[in-house]
Amino acid sequence: MDGIQVLLADTIQKQLTLRQVDYWKKQIPEKCIPILWFGEHRQRSLVSTLGANPSRTEFFPSRQAAKDGELLDRQMSRFYTFTEEDLSSPTKPEILAKIIQSYDKYFNRNPYTRWFGKPSTTGAYNLEGFLNGVGASFYKTVNLGCIHLDLVPFTTLDDFSQLDEAQLKPALFYDGWAKQNLIRLLELLNPQRIFVLGRKNVEWFNKFYYPLKLDNEYHRGSTKARYGLSRIQVGHSKIPIAGVSVNLGNPIGFDKNSLHEFGAFFRSII
C-alpha cells in the first residue's frame, strides 16, 4: 500500500476502535467511511480549507434518516459507503482504492453546495466564492486547486459543537491522535496554503494543533471579520496558514462581492 492507503487504513482502524465505546458507537454510523479529504488531491498546486468534521449530510438525506441508518440512495450518494461484506475486512486495498476515488470525485458527483457553494462565472457564493477571490476553486482549473479537510475525519450524528467534550477530548485530542493524523495527511497532500474556517475551529486548532489566534481585524465597508496568520512546519515545508472568524460555508454578513474581496485580501498577504 502507498502512504495514503496506509493512512486511510490506520484511520479506519481508529474508527473501529472508537466504535467499541458505547458513546461513539451511537455517534459514528457503521457504514460511513472516515473522510480524509474532499476533492481531487493530485492537483499540482493546492489550497486547503479546514473545518470541524464531516457532516451527516454527506451520507444521509435528513437528521431522522441518519438516526434510522437510511443512507442517500446510490444516485445521490456523495461518498463510498461500507457494504455489509466490507465490514468484515474494511482495510482491503481494493476497498481503500474505492474510498480514495470517492474523495477525489466528490465535486464531480453531488457535492453539498449549500455549504461549499456552486461553480459560477458571475460570482460564486459560500466557500467557493471566497476561494475564487484567493485564486482557487473546488470545481474549475484555475491558479490553485482546492481540497477540504477537517480537524476530525469521522462523521457523527450530532454536530461537532454538540459532541460531549468529556468523550471527544480524551478519545482524539489529549493523546495527540487528531494532530498526528492531520500532520500525516498534510505531508502527503502538501497544500500551499491552509484556511481554518470559523472562530470555534480556530480555537480548537490553536489549542490542540498549532498556535493560531484571531488577533487581527478585517474591515471593509459593512463587512467585518477577525483573522490570524501563522506558518506551520510540516515535514520539510513551512505552510502559510490563516484562521478566519467566519464560517465561510454560511458567511453571514457577506455577499458575493465581499466574499470575493475577502479572499483577494488573503491572496495578497499569504
Residue frames as qw, qx, qy, qz and C-alpha x, y, z in Angstrom:
[[0.000, 0.887, 0.461, 0.000, 0.00, 0.00, 0.00],
 [0.361, 0.511, -0.057, 0.778, 1.16, 3.56, -0.65],
 [0.169, 0.018, -0.499, 0.850, 1.32, 6.25, 2.03],
 [0.442, -0.135, -0.034, -0.886, -2.22, 7.49, 1.53],
 [0.761, -0.168, -0.545, -0.310, -3.67, 3.98, 1.70],
 [0.523, -0.061, -0.684, 0.505, -1.69, 3.28, 4.87],
 [0.078, -0.057, 0.329, -0.939, -3.02, 6.48, 6.47],
 [0.619, -0.140, -0.258, -0.729, -6.57, 5.64, 5.43],
 [0.725, -0.127, -0.676, -0.005, -6.27, 2.09, 6.80],
 [0.327, -0.036, -0.610, 0.721, -4.98, 3.47, 10.11],
 [0.287, -0.083, 0.120, -0.947, -7.86, 5.97, 10.24],
 [0.718, -0.165, -0.474, -0.482, -10.42, 3.25, 9.57],
 [0.619, -0.112, -0.710, 0.317, -8.87, 1.21, 12.38],
 [0.053, 0.023, -0.435, 0.898, -9.20, 4.22, 14.69],
 [0.539, -0.139, -0.161, -0.815, -12.87, 4.50, 13.77],
 [0.750, -0.150, -0.628, -0.145, -13.39, 0.82, 14.57],
 [0.429, -0.051, -0.646, 0.629, -11.66, 1.33, 17.93],
 [0.204, -0.101, 0.196, -0.954, -13.85, 4.34, 18.73],
 [0.659, -0.151, -0.352, -0.647, -16.99, 2.38, 17.91],
 [0.569, -0.113, -0.785, 0.215, -16.11, -0.13, 20.63],
 [0.050, -0.141, -0.512, 0.846, -17.13, 2.62, 23.09],
 [0.150, 0.609, 0.770, -0.113, -20.90, 2.95, 23.55],
 [0.080, 0.769, 0.126, -0.622, -20.90, 6.74, 23.06],
 [0.058, 0.508, -0.553, -0.658, -19.04, 6.57, 19.75],
 [0.187, 0.178, 0.940, 0.222, -20.95, 3.53, 18.54],
 [0.193, 0.735, 0.605, -0.238, -24.08, 5.70, 18.72],
 [0.047, 0.815, -0.072, -0.573, -22.38, 8.72, 17.17],
 [0.058, 0.508, -0.673, -0.534, -20.39, 7.24, 14.26],
 [0.862, 0.260, 0.085, -0.426, -22.57, 5.33, 11.77],
 [0.770, -0.228, 0.569, 0.177, -21.13, 1.92, 10.98],
 [0.720, 0.430, 0.449, 0.308, -21.26, 2.23, 7.19],
 [0.184, 0.982, -0.034, 0.015, -19.89, 5.76, 6.96],
 [0.793, 0.212, -0.134, 0.554, -16.27, 5.87, 5.87],
 [0.363, -0.699, -0.045, 0.614, -13.88, 8.33, 7.53],
 [0.505, 0.817, 0.177, 0.216, -13.31, 11.25, 5.16],
 [0.646, -0.304, 0.054, 0.698, -9.69, 12.35, 4.89],
 [0.056, -0.333, 0.193, 0.921, -10.37, 14.99, 2.23],
 [0.515, 0.673, 0.481, -0.222, -12.94, 16.33, -0.24],
 [0.388, 0.868, -0.151, -0.270, -11.80, 16.92, -3.84],
 [0.871, 0.423, -0.148, 0.199, -9.07, 15.93, -6.25],
 [0.610, -0.736, 0.182, 0.230, -5.86, 15.53, -4.25],
 [0.775, 0.004, 0.351, 0.525, -3.48, 15.03, -7.19],
 [0.301, 0.925, 0.112, 0.204, -3.56, 18.61, -8.42],
 [0.657, 0.289, -0.251, 0.649, -0.09, 20.13, -8.56],
 [0.079, 0.240, -0.305, 0.918, -0.95, 23.31, -6.60],
 [0.417, -0.534, -0.728, -0.106, -3.41, 23.07, -3.75],
 [0.230, -0.404, 0.320, -0.826, -5.16, 25.27, -1.23],
 [0.386, -0.285, -0.873, 0.091, -6.79, 23.52, 1.71],
 [0.425, -0.518, 0.056, -0.741, -9.73, 24.65, 3.78],
 [0.325, 0.012, -0.874, 0.361, -10.17, 23.15, 7.24],
 [0.553, -0.474, -0.164, -0.665, -13.44, 22.63, 9.09],
 [0.547, -0.449, 0.534, -0.463, -14.53, 20.63, 12.14],
 [0.377, -0.080, 0.922, 0.047, -15.70, 17.17, 10.98],
 [0.140, -0.113, -0.736, -0.653, -17.74, 15.73, 8.10],
 [0.512, -0.003, 0.222, -0.830, -21.45, 16.42, 8.32],
 [0.496, 0.170, 0.835, -0.168, -24.03, 13.63, 8.47],
 [0.549, 0.671, 0.093, -0.490, -25.47, 15.39, 5.37],
 [0.159, 0.566, -0.721, -0.367, -22.67, 13.81, 3.35],
 [0.038, 0.068, -0.995, -0.068, -24.28, 10.41, 3.85],
 [0.062, 0.467, 0.849, -0.238, -27.92, 10.90, 4.90],
 [0.045, 0.548, 0.477, 0.685, -30.85, 12.88, 3.44],
 [0.388, -0.730, -0.078, -0.558, -32.05, 14.12, 6.85],
 [0.164, -0.497, 0.674, -0.521, -31.30, 14.01, 10.57],
 [0.812, -0.093, 0.360, -0.450, -34.02, 11.43, 11.12],
 [0.889, 0.386, -0.239, -0.067, -32.67, 9.29, 8.27],
 [0.292, 0.585, -0.664, 0.364, -29.26, 9.42, 9.95],
 [0.478, -0.332, 0.616, -0.531, -30.77, 8.16, 13.18],
 [0.894, 0.146, 0.258, -0.337, -32.54, 5.40, 11.26],
 [0.523, -0.327, 0.690, 0.378, -29.43, 4.49, 9.25],
 [0.639, 0.623, 0.450, 0.025, -31.10, 5.30, 5.90],
 [0.424, -0.333, 0.355, 0.764, -28.28, 6.36, 3.58],
 [0.367, 0.590, -0.196, -0.693, -28.64, 8.54, 0.50],
 [0.894, 0.312, 0.314, -0.065, -29.68, 6.45, -2.49],
 [0.746, -0.059, 0.369, 0.551, -26.97, 5.44, -4.95],
 [0.410, 0.680, 0.319, 0.518, -27.71, 8.18, -7.49],
 [0.156, -0.934, -0.011, -0.322, -27.42, 10.89, -4.82],
 [0.831, -0.449, -0.051, 0.324, -24.54, 9.38, -2.86],
 [0.092, 0.963, -0.251, 0.043, -21.52, 11.57, -2.26],
 [0.086, -0.629, 0.769, -0.079, -19.01, 9.04, -0.98],
 [0.589, 0.063, -0.802, -0.076, -18.38, 5.34, -0.99],
 [0.621, -0.466, 0.331, -0.536, -20.05, 3.59, 1.94],
 [0.119, -0.292, 0.945, -0.092, -19.10, 0.30, 3.53],
 [0.724, -0.076, -0.490, -0.480, -21.15, -2.70, 2.46],
 [0.848, -0.428, 0.188, -0.249, -22.01, -5.50, 4.87],
 [0.947, 0.166, -0.075, 0.265, -19.29, -7.55, 3.23],
 [0.351, 0.694, -0.288, 0.558, -16.74, -4.73, 3.58],
 [0.472, -0.734, 0.222, -0.435, -17.28, -4.53, 7.32],
 [0.965, -0.242, 0.041, 0.089, -15.62, -7.90, 7.88],
 [0.708, -0.172, 0.193, 0.657, -12.35, -6.53, 6.45],
 [0.229, 0.933, 0.254, -0.112, -12.67, -2.80, 5.67],
 [0.168, -0.832, 0.369, 0.378, -8.96, -2.11, 5.04],
 [0.769, 0.192, 0.515, 0.328, -8.50, -4.33, 1.99],
 [0.258, -0.288, 0.333, 0.860, -6.57, -2.44, -0.72],
 [0.051, 0.374, 0.703, 0.603, -9.47, -2.68, -3.18],
 [0.220, -0.806, -0.546, 0.068, -11.83, -1.05, -0.65],
 [0.357, -0.620, -0.009, 0.699, -9.30, 1.66, 0.17],
 [0.240, 0.012, 0.527, 0.815, -8.97, 2.42, -3.56],
 [0.067, -0.629, -0.676, -0.378, -12.74, 2.86, -3.90],
 [0.327, -0.800, -0.361, 0.350, -12.85, 5.17, -0.89],
 [0.348, -0.440, 0.206, 0.802, -10.00, 7.34, -2.20],
 [0.146, 0.278, 0.638, 0.704, -11.65, 7.55, -5.61],
 [0.163, -0.772, -0.600, -0.128, -14.85, 8.79, -3.95],
 [0.350, -0.687, -0.108, 0.628, -12.86, 11.53, -2.17],
 [0.286, -0.211, 0.429, 0.830, -11.36, 12.68, -5.45],
 [0.007, 0.370, 0.707, 0.603, -14.67, 12.64, -7.35],
 [0.069, -0.537, -0.650, 0.533, -16.65, 14.46, -4.67],
 [0.138, 0.569, 0.056, -0.808, -17.05, 17.76, -6.54],
 [0.213, 0.162, -0.699, -0.663, -17.91, 15.92, -9.77],
 [0.171, -0.306, -0.935, -0.049, -20.80, 14.00, -8.21],
 [0.323, -0.741, -0.481, -0.341, -23.25, 15.56, -5.79],
 [0.360, 0.099, -0.464, 0.803, -21.37, 17.99, -3.53],
 [0.212, -0.718, -0.596, 0.290, -23.20, 19.69, -0.67],
 [0.324, 0.460, 0.192, 0.804, -23.40, 23.04, -2.44],
 [0.347, -0.861, -0.280, -0.245, -25.41, 24.73, 0.33],
 [0.619, -0.719, 0.104, 0.298, -22.12, 24.82, 2.24],
 [0.638, -0.149, 0.392, 0.647, -19.35, 24.53, -0.37],
 [0.240, 0.671, -0.085, -0.696, -21.11, 26.76, -2.90],
 [0.785, 0.471, 0.399, 0.057, -21.69, 26.24, -6.61],
 [0.479, -0.077, 0.375, 0.790, -19.35, 26.98, -9.51],
 [0.251, 0.868, 0.389, -0.177, -20.27, 30.26, -11.16],
 [0.535, 0.314, 0.220, 0.753, -18.95, 32.55, -13.89],
 [0.075, -0.760, -0.198, -0.614, -20.84, 35.53, -12.40],
 [0.123, -0.528, 0.509, -0.668, -19.63, 35.20, -8.83],
 [0.613, -0.211, -0.761, 0.017, -19.92, 32.18, -6.57],
 [0.477, -0.671, 0.153, -0.547, -21.21, 32.30, -3.01],
 [0.904, -0.421, 0.067, -0.028, -20.38, 30.41, 0.18],
 [0.669, -0.517, 0.382, 0.373, -16.92, 28.89, 0.45],
 [0.671, 0.346, 0.439, 0.487, -16.38, 28.71, -3.32],
 [0.166, 0.941, 0.161, 0.247, -16.91, 32.47, -3.59],
 [0.444, -0.839, 0.283, 0.137, -14.17, 33.14, -1.03],
 [0.748, -0.182, 0.503, 0.393, -11.83, 30.70, -2.76],
 [0.559, 0.670, 0.331, 0.360, -12.37, 32.36, -6.14],
 [0.058, -0.987, 0.104, -0.104, -11.02, 35.55, -4.57],
 [0.628, -0.584, 0.467, 0.216, -7.98, 33.61, -3.38],
 [0.352, 0.593, -0.606, -0.396, -7.48, 32.35, -6.93],
 [0.096, -0.125, 0.986, -0.050, -8.64, 28.82, -6.15],
 [0.691, 0.015, -0.156, -0.706, -11.67, 26.64, -6.84],
 [0.623, -0.102, 0.746, -0.213, -13.15, 23.30, -5.89],
 [0.733, 0.476, 0.451, -0.181, -14.53, 22.93, -9.40],
 [0.568, 0.822, -0.032, -0.016, -12.53, 24.79, -12.05],
 [0.800, 0.031, 0.030, 0.599, -8.98, 24.65, -13.32],
 [0.012, 0.984, -0.017, 0.178, -7.57, 27.95, -12.09],
 [0.176, 0.740, -0.561, 0.326, -4.31, 29.04, -10.44],
 [0.118, -0.292, 0.850, -0.422, -4.90, 26.79, -7.45],
 [0.574, -0.274, -0.715, -0.290, -6.98, 23.68, -6.95],
 [0.345, -0.435, 0.441, -0.705, -8.66, 23.20, -3.60],
 [0.559, -0.205, -0.803, -0.014, -9.48, 20.37, -1.24],
 [0.487, -0.626, 0.124, -0.596, -11.34, 20.47, 2.04],
 [0.490, 0.062, -0.799, 0.342, -10.08, 18.79, 5.22],
 [0.575, -0.693, -0.177, -0.397, -11.44, 18.55, 8.77],
 [0.223, -0.644, 0.608, -0.407, -9.96, 18.58, 12.25],
 [0.523, -0.106, 0.813, -0.234, -11.54, 15.17, 12.81],
 [0.234, 0.201, -0.720, -0.622, -12.25, 12.83, 9.85],
 [0.012, -0.242, -0.966, 0.091, -15.20, 10.96, 11.41],
 [0.347, -0.372, -0.382, -0.771, -18.84, 11.65, 10.58],
 [0.028, -0.157, -0.803, 0.574, -21.04, 11.98, 13.67],
 [0.062, -0.637, -0.739, -0.211, -24.81, 12.12, 14.05],
 [0.214, -0.890, -0.263, 0.306, -24.54, 15.23, 16.21],
 [0.362, 0.874, -0.126, 0.299, -22.84, 18.40, 15.04],
 [0.624, 0.230, -0.461, 0.588, -19.26, 18.80, 16.26],
 [0.092, -0.444, 0.297, -0.840, -20.30, 21.59, 18.64],
 [0.755, -0.351, -0.001, -0.554, -22.86, 19.26, 20.25],
 [0.794, 0.089, -0.582, 0.151, -20.47, 16.37, 20.92],
 [0.706, -0.706, -0.053, 0.013, -19.69, 15.55, 24.54],
 [0.271, 0.811, -0.461, 0.238, -16.26, 17.10, 25.15],
 [0.578, -0.516, 0.592, -0.223, -15.70, 14.69, 28.03],
 [0.891, 0.155, 0.422, 0.058, -15.76, 11.94, 25.39],
 [0.614, 0.780, 0.002, 0.122, -14.25, 13.89, 22.49],
 [0.009, 0.891, -0.436, 0.124, -11.09, 15.31, 24.05],
 [0.570, -0.467, 0.676, -0.010, -9.71, 12.11, 25.63],
 [0.846, 0.276, 0.457, 0.012, -10.61, 10.00, 22.59],
 [0.677, 0.625, 0.215, 0.323, -8.96, 12.16, 19.94],
 [0.179, 0.907, -0.102, 0.366, -7.08, 15.17, 21.30],
 [0.536, -0.789, 0.293, -0.069, -5.34, 14.65, 24.62],
 [0.814, -0.231, 0.446, 0.293, -3.08, 11.91, 23.25],
 [0.032, -0.607, 0.438, 0.662, -2.34, 13.90, 20.07],
 [0.539, 0.227, 0.782, 0.215, -4.04, 11.44, 17.70],
 [0.400, 0.833, 0.373, -0.084, -6.01, 14.09, 15.79],
 [0.000, 0.895, -0.311, -0.321, -2.95, 16.31, 15.33],
 [0.380, -0.375, 0.776, 0.336, -0.71, 13.47, 14.18],
 [0.548, 0.440, 0.705, 0.098, -3.36, 12.25, 11.77],
 [0.316, 0.926, 0.144, -0.148, -3.65, 15.72, 10.24],
 [0.180, -0.765, 0.515, 0.342, 0.14, 16.12, 10.04],
 [0.515, -0.058, 0.807, 0.284, 0.46, 12.81, 8.21],
 [0.484, 0.684, 0.544, 0.035, -2.24, 13.90, 5.77],
 [0.132, 0.960, -0.081, -0.235, -0.66, 17.31, 5.14],
 [0.360, -0.543, 0.659, 0.376, 2.72, 15.69, 4.49],
 [0.510, 0.211, 0.791, 0.265, 1.10, 13.55, 1.80],
 [0.341, 0.801, 0.488, 0.063, -1.02, 16.30, 0.21],
 [0.486, -0.158, 0.091, 0.855, 1.43, 19.21, 0.59],
 [0.152, 0.881, 0.430, 0.129, -1.02, 22.15, 0.25],
 [0.424, 0.392, -0.053, 0.815, 0.47, 25.60, -0.41],
 [0.191, -0.304, 0.253, -0.898, -1.93, 27.44, 1.93],
 [0.277, -0.379, -0.876, 0.112, -4.43, 26.44, 4.61],
 [0.281, -0.383, 0.009, -0.880, -7.54, 28.32, 5.78],
 [0.154, -0.249, -0.881, 0.372, -9.09, 27.35, 9.12],
 [0.223, -0.427, -0.438, -0.759, -12.76, 28.26, 8.97],
 [0.561, -0.648, -0.376, -0.351, -14.76, 29.69, 11.85],
 [0.199, -0.734, 0.414, -0.501, -13.93, 31.03, 15.31],
 [0.841, -0.371, 0.313, -0.239, -14.56, 27.78, 17.20],
 [0.948, 0.250, -0.012, 0.194, -12.47, 25.72, 14.78],
 [0.351, 0.713, -0.354, 0.493, -9.62, 28.21, 15.13],
 [0.496, -0.644, 0.402, -0.423, -9.87, 27.82, 18.91],
 [0.970, -0.114, 0.211, -0.035, -9.61, 24.03, 18.63],
 [0.772, 0.517, -0.139, 0.343, -6.73, 24.35, 16.17],
 [0.053, 0.777, -0.380, 0.498, -4.88, 26.77, 18.46],
 [0.655, -0.536, 0.401, -0.350, -5.33, 24.53, 21.48],
 [0.881, -0.126, 0.455, -0.037, -4.61, 21.09, 20.03],
 [0.822, 0.475, 0.171, 0.264, -2.74, 21.56, 16.73],
 [0.548, 0.189, -0.018, 0.815, -0.62, 24.69, 16.22],
 [0.121, -0.529, -0.314, 0.779, -0.64, 28.26, 17.63],
 [0.079, 0.367, 0.533, 0.758, -3.16, 30.38, 15.73],
 [0.051, -0.561, -0.573, 0.595, -5.14, 33.30, 17.16],
 [0.221, 0.748, 0.491, 0.388, -7.61, 35.73, 15.66],
 [0.417, -0.583, -0.189, 0.671, -5.59, 38.81, 16.61],
 [0.109, -0.106, 0.334, 0.930, -6.29, 40.97, 13.53],
 [0.397, 0.586, 0.531, -0.466, -9.42, 42.71, 12.23],
 [0.216, 0.192, 0.639, 0.713, -10.60, 42.83, 8.62],
 [0.161, 0.684, 0.485, -0.521, -12.99, 45.75, 7.99],
 [0.107, -0.009, 0.510, 0.853, -14.16, 46.87, 4.58],
 [0.383, -0.324, -0.412, -0.760, -17.42, 48.75, 4.20],
 [0.701, -0.400, 0.131, -0.576, -20.03, 46.99, 6.31],
 [0.931, 0.044, -0.361, 0.015, -18.04, 43.73, 6.36],
 [0.237, -0.733, 0.558, -0.308, -16.08, 42.80, 9.47],
 [0.963, -0.055, -0.263, 0.011, -14.17, 39.67, 10.48],
 [0.458, -0.747, 0.481, 0.042, -11.29, 38.58, 12.67],
 [0.894, 0.378, -0.231, 0.065, -8.31, 36.71, 11.28],
 [0.549, -0.697, 0.438, 0.147, -4.93, 35.33, 12.28],
 [0.693, 0.622, -0.364, -0.026, -1.83, 34.34, 10.35],
 [0.626, -0.563, 0.538, 0.049, 0.89, 31.79, 11.02],
 [0.587, 0.480, -0.623, -0.192, 3.16, 29.22, 9.38],
 [0.852, -0.332, 0.352, -0.200, 3.29, 25.58, 10.37],
 [0.042, 0.548, -0.814, -0.187, 6.15, 23.16, 9.90],
 [0.913, 0.118, 0.273, -0.279, 5.03, 20.01, 8.12],
 [0.906, 0.191, 0.168, 0.338, 7.87, 17.73, 7.13],
 [0.546, -0.081, 0.149, 0.820, 10.35, 19.87, 5.22],
 [0.074, 0.557, 0.404, 0.722, 7.77, 22.55, 4.36],
 [0.022, -0.317, -0.469, 0.824, 6.53, 25.64, 6.15],
 [0.043, 0.531, 0.729, 0.429, 2.91, 26.11, 5.14],
 [0.120, -0.138, 0.125, -0.975, 1.25, 29.55, 5.44],
 [0.197, -0.474, -0.858, 0.026, -2.00, 29.33, 7.37],
 [0.184, -0.256, 0.039, -0.948, -4.84, 31.75, 8.02],
 [0.070, -0.421, -0.860, 0.278, -7.61, 31.44, 10.56],
 [0.174, -0.295, -0.243, -0.908, -10.84, 33.36, 9.95],
 [0.250, 0.070, 0.659, -0.706, -13.68, 34.03, 12.37],
 [0.634, 0.258, -0.063, -0.726, -16.32, 33.50, 9.67],
 [0.616, 0.101, 0.781, 0.015, -17.86, 30.14, 8.81],
 [0.143, 0.411, -0.447, -0.782, -17.41, 30.64, 5.08],
 [0.032, -0.217, -0.933, -0.285, -19.85, 27.85, 4.30],
 [0.147, -0.782, -0.603, -0.050, -22.51, 30.07, 5.90],
 [0.425, 0.057, -0.101, 0.898, -20.96, 33.54, 5.60],
 [0.119, -0.844, -0.515, 0.091, -23.46, 35.73, 7.45],
 [0.171, -0.861, 0.004, 0.478, -22.88, 39.39, 6.64],
 [0.233, -0.387, 0.608, 0.653, -21.08, 38.72, 3.34],
 [0.731, 0.566, 0.151, -0.351, -22.46, 38.97, -0.19],
 [0.898, 0.309, 0.158, 0.269, -20.78, 37.60, -3.32],
 [0.384, 0.811, -0.167, 0.408, -18.66, 40.70, -3.87],
 [0.343, -0.788, 0.410, -0.306, -17.47, 40.98, -0.29],
 [0.930, -0.193, 0.309, 0.049, -16.66, 37.24, -0.17],
 [0.779, 0.504, 0.038, 0.371, -14.51, 37.65, -3.28],
 [0.088, 0.859, -0.261, 0.432, -12.81, 40.73, -1.76],
 [0.691, -0.606, 0.355, -0.168, -12.18, 38.81, 1.47],
 [0.942, 0.056, 0.240, 0.228, -10.48, 36.03, -0.49],
 [0.556, 0.708, -0.047, 0.433, -8.48, 38.52, -2.57],
 [0.293, -0.867, 0.296, -0.273, -7.25, 40.13, 0.66],
 [0.804, -0.410, 0.428, 0.052, -5.72, 36.83, 1.77],
 [0.839, 0.433, 0.157, 0.288, -4.34, 36.20, -1.69],
 [0.296, 0.851, -0.165, 0.402, -2.30, 39.37, -1.25],
 [0.315, -0.772, 0.430, -0.345, -0.92, 38.63, 2.23],
 [0.684, -0.355, 0.635, -0.048, -0.18, 34.88, 2.39]]
